């Protein structure tokens, strides 16, 4: 039940765990989006008396697609390939699981008698679009055994409650390991001008390529298509390291280029939180869903850049002429992420919802976050931009 991907040195005492974390890190090919799930689990392990239940794949790989298709159309629930897990030897106060989408519920369902050993149970589902929830009706029936269902998509809560038949769903925004992504206490030079990962507009991409060629700056973007991560901790550490060395971070709502899946639904993705925590200037579409305005309510938290922006370089160049504004945006983004968007605050919300008191380790992490936030606000440097060189077509002020 040990988490093989975590550094045990910072963990809370797990001799008498009150929380059992069901992790899928050994059950599936690790896709990039799942790494944020494991990051959340690892932070919980640092601030909670917890243990991991992380079984491995046992049955052949073809069992999972077969079990998934059967569950779509029938009430039949087959084991999708979950190996025999260690028995839960004693009762725990809380069972916690993160699902990428509702089909992951089959993996939880394959655990023997887990519910009888857990006083409370919480399931977090990352991706559940409202228009698709009726298609998951048989999966959502499995959620009836949970006391609380947490959704990252605010506009899916009502539809999910209708399917489950109880008012047990709540919205919780994604978060970030703000300590890992924070550039303090020793902010590195921001040698990457624009950082773009994941989905992108061809028009915007071409504009940034053109800018990089003209100005001699670095525009870092995906050049391969990959759906597998070798090591989730190394992946998150690398993303954080690159983000801390970038000045602009491209962000857009989830599945912005797939209205055939999401319909008119607009949701906030992880990129917004990662970019803010690392002190980037966020460029992208503003999620107008009633939640973004509450979560990112400080000035210039996002610089509006339409998804298809053939003149994106003009917006960046205009900002590059305003180093004082750049510095204010960077400091505010880091500061707000440290005080509002670390995973510790998300875990507190879950504990509050199920009636469990926070443990002292939570206050210790919050104290660390406040200390970093104080360092950010005490830094009087004018700008943290790219040192040493000035691109040919740029009018940036690049002193450090």
C-alpha positions as CSV (number, residue, x, y, z in Angstrom):
1,X,0.0,0.0,0.0
2,X,3.0,2.2,-0.3
3,X,3.1,4.9,-2.9
4,X,6.1,4.0,-5.1
5,X,6.2,7.4,-6.8
6,X,6.3,9.7,-3.8
7,X,9.1,10.8,-1.5
8,X,8.2,9.3,1.8
9,X,10.3,11.8,3.8
10,X,7.5,14.4,3.8
11,X,4.6,12.1,4.4
12,X,2.3,12.3,7.4
13,X,2.4,9.4,9.8
14,X,0.6,6.5,8.2
15,X,0.8,4.0,11.1
16,X,-2.9,4.6,11.8
17,X,-4.3,6.0,8.6
18,X,-7.7,7.7,8.7
19,X,-7.8,8.1,4.9
20,X,-7.4,5.4,2.2
21,X,-6.3,6.8,-1.2
22,X,-7.3,4.5,-4.1
23,X,-4.7,5.4,-6.8
24,X,-4.7,4.2,-10.4
25,X,-1.0,4.8,-10.9
26,X,-0.4,1.1,-11.4
27,X,-3.6,0.3,-13.3
28,X,-3.3,2.4,-16.5
29,X,-1.0,3.8,-19.1
30,X,0.0,7.1,-17.5
31,X,-1.4,9.8,-19.8
32,X,-0.2,13.4,-19.1
33,X,-3.6,14.6,-17.7
34,X,-3.4,11.9,-15.0
35,X,-0.2,13.2,-13.6
36,X,-2.1,16.1,-11.9
37,X,-4.3,13.4,-10.2
38,X,-1.2,11.7,-8.8
39,X,0.2,15.1,-7.7
40,X,-3.0,15.7,-5.7
41,X,-2.7,12.3,-4.1
42,X,0.9,12.9,-3.2
43,X,0.1,16.2,-1.5
44,X,-2.7,14.6,0.4
45,X,-0.2,12.0,1.6
46,X,1.9,14.8,3.0
47,X,-0.9,16.5,4.9
48,X,-3.1,13.5,5.9
49,X,-2.7,10.3,7.9
50,X,-3.2,8.2,4.9
51,X,-2.3,5.0,3.1
52,X,-2.4,4.1,-0.6
53,X,-4.3,1.3,-2.2
54,X,-2.7,1.0,-5.6
55,X,-3.4,-2.4,-7.2
56,X,-1.7,-3.5,-10.4
57,X,-3.2,-4.8,-13.6
58,X,-3.8,-8.6,-13.4
59,X,-6.1,-9.6,-16.2
60,X,-5.2,-9.2,-20.0
61,X,-5.4,-5.7,-21.4
62,X,-8.5,-6.5,-23.5
63,X,-10.6,-7.0,-20.4
64,X,-10.8,-3.2,-19.9
65,X,-12.4,-2.2,-23.2
66,X,-14.8,-5.2,-23.0
67,X,-15.9,-4.3,-19.5
68,X,-16.2,-0.7,-20.4
69,X,-18.5,-1.4,-23.4
70,X,-20.7,-3.8,-21.4
71,X,-21.2,-1.2,-18.7
72,X,-22.2,1.4,-21.2
73,X,-25.1,-0.7,-22.4
74,X,-26.0,-3.1,-19.6
75,X,-25.8,-3.2,-15.8
76,X,-23.2,-5.9,-16.0
77,X,-20.0,-4.9,-14.3
78,X,-16.9,-6.9,-15.1
79,X,-13.5,-6.6,-13.5
80,X,-11.6,-4.4,-16.0
81,X,-8.2,-5.9,-15.0
82,X,-7.7,-4.9,-11.4
83,X,-5.4,-7.4,-9.6
84,X,-6.0,-8.7,-6.1
85,X,-5.4,-5.8,-3.7
86,X,-4.2,-6.2,-0.1
87,X,-7.2,-6.5,2.2
88,X,-8.2,-3.4,4.2
89,X,-7.1,-4.6,7.6
90,X,-8.9,-2.0,9.7
91,X,-11.6,0.6,9.3
92,X,-10.7,4.1,8.0
93,X,-12.6,7.3,8.2
94,X,-12.4,8.2,4.5
95,X,-12.0,6.4,1.2
96,X,-10.8,8.8,-1.6
97,X,-10.5,8.1,-5.3
98,X,-9.9,10.2,-8.4
99,X,-11.3,9.1,-11.8
100,X,-10.2,10.5,-15.1
101,X,-13.7,9.9,-16.4
102,X,-16.7,7.8,-15.3
103,X,-15.4,4.6,-16.9
104,X,-12.7,4.5,-14.2
105,X,-15.4,3.6,-11.7
106,X,-15.2,0.0,-12.9
107,X,-11.8,-0.2,-11.3
108,X,-13.2,0.9,-7.9
109,X,-16.1,-1.5,-8.3
110,X,-13.7,-4.4,-8.7
111,X,-12.3,-3.9,-5.2
112,X,-13.8,-6.4,-2.8
113,X,-15.8,-5.1,0.2
114,X,-14.0,-1.8,0.3
115,X,-17.1,0.2,1.2
116,X,-17.8,-1.8,4.4
117,X,-14.4,-0.8,5.8
118,X,-14.7,2.9,5.1
119,X,-17.0,5.2,7.1
120,X,-17.1,7.9,4.4
121,X,-16.3,7.7,0.7
122,X,-15.5,10.5,-1.8
123,X,-15.0,10.2,-5.6
124,X,-13.5,13.0,-7.7
125,X,-14.2,12.9,-11.4
126,X,-12.0,15.0,-13.7
127,X,-13.9,14.9,-17.0
128,X,-17.7,14.6,-17.2
129,X,-19.3,16.8,-19.8
130,X,-23.0,17.5,-19.0
131,X,-24.2,16.5,-22.5
132,X,-22.5,13.1,-22.2
133,X,-23.6,12.2,-18.6
134,X,-26.8,10.4,-19.7
135,X,-24.5,8.0,-21.8
136,X,-22.8,7.1,-18.5
137,X,-26.0,6.3,-16.7
138,X,-24.9,2.8,-15.7
139,X,-21.6,4.1,-14.5
140,X,-23.2,6.9,-12.4
141,X,-25.3,4.3,-10.6
142,X,-22.0,3.2,-9.0
143,X,-21.6,6.6,-7.5
144,X,-24.6,6.0,-5.2
145,X,-22.2,4.2,-2.8
146,X,-20.3,7.4,-2.2
147,X,-21.1,10.1,0.3
148,X,-19.7,12.8,-1.9
149,X,-19.0,13.1,-5.6
150,X,-16.6,15.9,-6.6
151,X,-16.6,17.3,-10.1
152,X,-14.1,19.6,-11.8
153,X,-16.8,20.8,-14.2
154,X,-19.1,23.2,-12.5
155,X,-21.8,23.0,-15.2
156,X,-22.1,19.2,-14.9
157,X,-23.2,19.2,-11.2
158,X,-26.9,19.5,-11.7
159,X,-27.0,16.9,-14.5
160,X,-25.0,14.4,-12.4
161,X,-27.3,14.9,-9.4
162,X,-30.3,14.1,-11.7
163,X,-28.7,10.8,-12.8
164,X,-27.6,9.8,-9.3
165,X,-31.0,10.8,-7.8
166,X,-29.4,12.5,-4.8
167,X,-27.9,15.9,-4.2
168,X,-24.4,14.6,-3.4
169,X,-22.3,16.2,-6.1
170,X,-20.3,19.4,-5.7
171,X,-18.0,21.5,-7.8
172,X,-14.4,21.7,-6.9
173,X,-11.9,23.5,-9.2
174,X,-8.6,21.9,-10.1
175,X,-5.5,22.9,-8.2
176,X,-1.8,22.7,-8.3
177,X,1.2,21.9,-6.1
178,X,1.9,25.5,-5.6
179,X,5.1,24.7,-3.8
180,X,6.5,22.7,-6.7
181,X,5.5,25.3,-9.3
182,X,6.5,28.4,-7.3
183,X,9.7,29.9,-8.6
184,X,10.7,31.1,-5.1
185,X,12.9,31.3,-3.1
186,X,15.4,31.5,-6.0
187,X,13.5,32.6,-9.2
188,X,15.3,31.4,-12.3
189,X,15.8,33.6,-15.4
190,X,12.8,33.4,-17.7
191,X,14.6,32.4,-20.9
192,X,11.5,31.0,-22.6
193,X,9.3,33.7,-24.1
194,X,6.1,31.7,-24.7
195,X,5.3,28.2,-23.5
196,X,2.4,26.3,-25.1
197,X,1.6,22.7,-24.4
198,X,-1.4,20.6,-25.3
199,X,-4.2,21.8,-27.6
200,X,-3.5,24.8,-29.8
201,X,-4.9,26.8,-32.6
202,X,-3.0,26.6,-35.9
203,X,-3.4,30.3,-36.5
204,X,-2.1,31.3,-33.1
205,X,0.8,28.8,-33.3
206,X,1.9,30.2,-36.7
207,X,1.9,33.8,-35.2
208,X,4.2,32.7,-32.4
209,X,6.5,30.8,-34.7
210,X,6.7,34.0,-36.8
211,X,7.5,36.1,-33.8
212,X,10.2,33.7,-32.6
213,X,11.9,33.7,-36.0
214,X,11.8,37.5,-36.3
215,X,12.8,38.3,-32.7
216,X,15.2,35.4,-32.0
217,X,13.3,34.4,-28.8
218,X,12.3,31.0,-27.7
219,X,8.8,29.7,-28.3
220,X,8.5,26.3,-26.7
221,X,5.7,24.1,-27.9
222,X,4.9,20.4,-28.5
223,X,6.6,19.0,-31.6
224,X,5.4,15.4,-31.0
225,X,2.2,13.7,-30.1
226,X,2.4,11.5,-27.1
227,X,-0.1,9.9,-24.8
228,X,2.2,8.2,-22.3
229,X,4.3,9.5,-19.4
230,X,7.2,7.4,-18.2
231,X,7.2,8.8,-14.7
232,X,4.5,11.1,-13.3
233,X,6.6,12.8,-10.7
234,X,9.4,13.5,-13.2
235,X,6.9,14.8,-15.7
236,X,5.3,17.2,-13.3
237,X,8.7,18.4,-12.0
238,X,9.8,19.0,-15.6
239,X,6.6,20.9,-16.5
240,X,7.1,23.1,-13.4
241,X,10.7,23.7,-14.1
242,X,9.9,24.8,-17.7
243,X,7.0,27.0,-16.5
244,X,9.2,28.8,-14.0
245,X,11.5,29.7,-16.8
246,X,8.7,31.0,-19.1
247,X,7.2,34.4,-19.4
248,X,3.9,33.7,-21.2
249,X,1.8,30.6,-20.8
250,X,-1.0,29.7,-23.2
251,X,-4.2,28.6,-21.5
252,X,-7.7,27.7,-22.9
253,X,-10.9,26.1,-21.6
254,X,-11.1,22.3,-21.7
255,X,-11.7,20.8,-25.1
256,X,-11.9,24.3,-26.6
257,X,-11.6,22.8,-30.1
258,X,-14.1,20.0,-29.6
259,X,-17.6,21.5,-29.3
260,X,-18.9,18.2,-30.6
261,X,-18.0,16.7,-27.2
262,X,-18.5,19.6,-24.8
263,X,-21.4,21.4,-26.5
264,X,-21.6,25.0,-25.2
265,X,-20.1,24.1,-21.9
266,X,-17.0,26.1,-20.8
267,X,-14.8,24.7,-18.1
268,X,-11.5,25.8,-16.4
269,X,-8.5,23.5,-17.1
270,X,-5.4,22.8,-15.0
271,X,-3.3,25.0,-17.2
272,X,-4.7,28.2,-15.6
273,X,-3.6,27.1,-12.1
274,X,-0.2,25.8,-13.3
275,X,0.6,29.0,-15.2
276,X,-0.4,31.3,-12.4
277,X,1.5,29.3,-9.7
278,X,4.7,29.5,-11.8
279,X,4.5,33.2,-12.3
280,X,3.6,33.3,-15.9
281,X,1.5,35.8,-17.7
282,X,-1.6,33.9,-18.8
283,X,-2.7,34.3,-22.4
284,X,-5.8,32.7,-23.7
285,X,-9.6,32.4,-23.7
286,X,-11.5,33.6,-20.6
287,X,-13.8,30.8,-19.4
288,X,-17.1,32.7,-19.0
289,X,-18.9,30.2,-16.7
290,X,-19.4,32.1,-13.5
291,X,-16.6,30.3,-11.7
292,X,-13.5,31.8,-13.4
293,X,-14.4,35.3,-12.3
294,X,-14.4,34.1,-8.6
295,X,-11.2,32.0,-8.8
296,X,-9.1,34.5,-10.8
297,X,-10.6,37.8,-9.6
298,X,-7.4,39.9,-9.5
299,X,-6.3,42.4,-12.2
300,X,-4.7,41.0,-15.3
301,X,-5.0,37.4,-14.0
302,X,-5.6,36.6,-17.7
303,X,-4.7,38.5,-20.8
304,X,-7.4,37.8,-23.3
305,X,-6.1,36.1,-26.4
306,X,-8.8,34.5,-28.7
307,X,-8.1,30.9,-29.5
308,X,-7.6,31.6,-33.2
309,X,-5.3,34.6,-33.1
310,X,-3.3,35.2,-36.3
311,X,-1.9,38.4,-34.7
312,X,-1.1,36.9,-31.3
313,X,2.5,38.2,-31.6
314,X,1.1,41.8,-31.5
315,X,-0.4,41.3,-28.1
316,X,2.8,39.8,-26.7
317,X,4.9,42.6,-28.1
318,X,2.6,45.2,-26.6
319,X,3.0,43.6,-23.2
320,X,6.8,43.3,-23.6
321,X,6.9,47.1,-23.7
322,X,5.4,47.3,-20.2
323,X,7.9,45.6,-17.8
324,X,6.3,47.2,-14.7
325,X,2.9,45.7,-15.7
326,X,4.6,42.3,-16.4
327,X,6.2,42.3,-12.9
328,X,2.9,43.1,-11.2
329,X,1.1,40.3,-13.1
330,X,3.8,37.8,-12.3
331,X,3.8,38.6,-8.6
332,X,0.0,38.7,-8.3
333,X,-0.4,35.3,-10.1
334,X,2.2,33.6,-7.8
335,X,0.8,35.2,-4.7
336,X,-2.8,34.3,-5.4
337,X,-1.9,30.7,-6.4
338,X,0.0,30.2,-3.1
339,X,-2.8,31.5,-1.0
340,X,-5.8,30.1,-2.9
341,X,-5.1,27.3,-5.4
342,X,-2.7,24.8,-3.8
343,X,-4.1,21.3,-3.4
344,X,-4.2,21.8,0.4
345,X,-7.2,24.1,0.0
346,X,-9.0,21.6,-2.2
347,X,-8.4,18.9,0.4
348,X,-9.7,21.2,3.1
349,X,-12.9,21.7,1.1
350,X,-13.4,17.9,0.8
351,X,-12.8,17.3,4.5
352,X,-15.3,20.1,5.4
353,X,-17.9,18.6,3.1
354,X,-17.7,15.2,4.8
355,X,-17.4,16.5,8.3
356,X,-13.8,15.6,9.0
357,X,-11.5,18.0,10.9
358,X,-8.2,19.1,9.2
359,X,-5.0,17.6,10.7
360,X,-2.1,19.7,12.0
361,X,-0.1,18.9,8.8
362,X,-2.5,21.0,6.8
363,X,-1.7,24.1,8.8
364,X,2.0,23.4,8.4
365,X,1.7,23.4,4.6
366,X,-0.4,26.5,4.7
367,X,2.3,28.2,6.8
368,X,4.9,27.2,4.1
369,X,2.6,28.7,1.4
370,X,2.2,31.9,3.3
371,X,5.9,32.2,3.8
372,X,6.5,31.8,0.1
373,X,3.8,34.4,-0.6
374,X,5.5,36.9,1.7
375,X,8.7,36.4,-0.2
376,X,7.0,37.1,-3.5
377,X,5.5,40.3,-2.3
378,X,8.7,41.4,-0.7
379,X,10.6,41.1,-4.0
380,X,11.1,44.6,-5.4
381,X,12.6,43.7,-8.7
382,X,11.0,45.5,-11.6
383,X,10.6,42.5,-13.9
384,X,11.6,38.9,-14.1
385,X,12.0,38.6,-17.9
386,X,14.7,37.2,-20.2
387,X,18.2,38.5,-19.4
388,X,21.2,39.1,-21.7
389,X,19.7,39.3,-25.2
390,X,17.2,41.3,-27.1
391,X,15.4,39.9,-30.1
392,X,15.9,41.7,-33.4
393,X,12.3,42.8,-33.7
394,X,11.5,43.2,-30.1
395,X,11.4,46.4,-28.0
396,X,11.4,44.5,-24.7
397,X,13.1,45.8,-21.6
398,X,15.1,42.8,-20.6
399,X,17.1,43.9,-17.6
400,X,17.0,41.5,-14.7
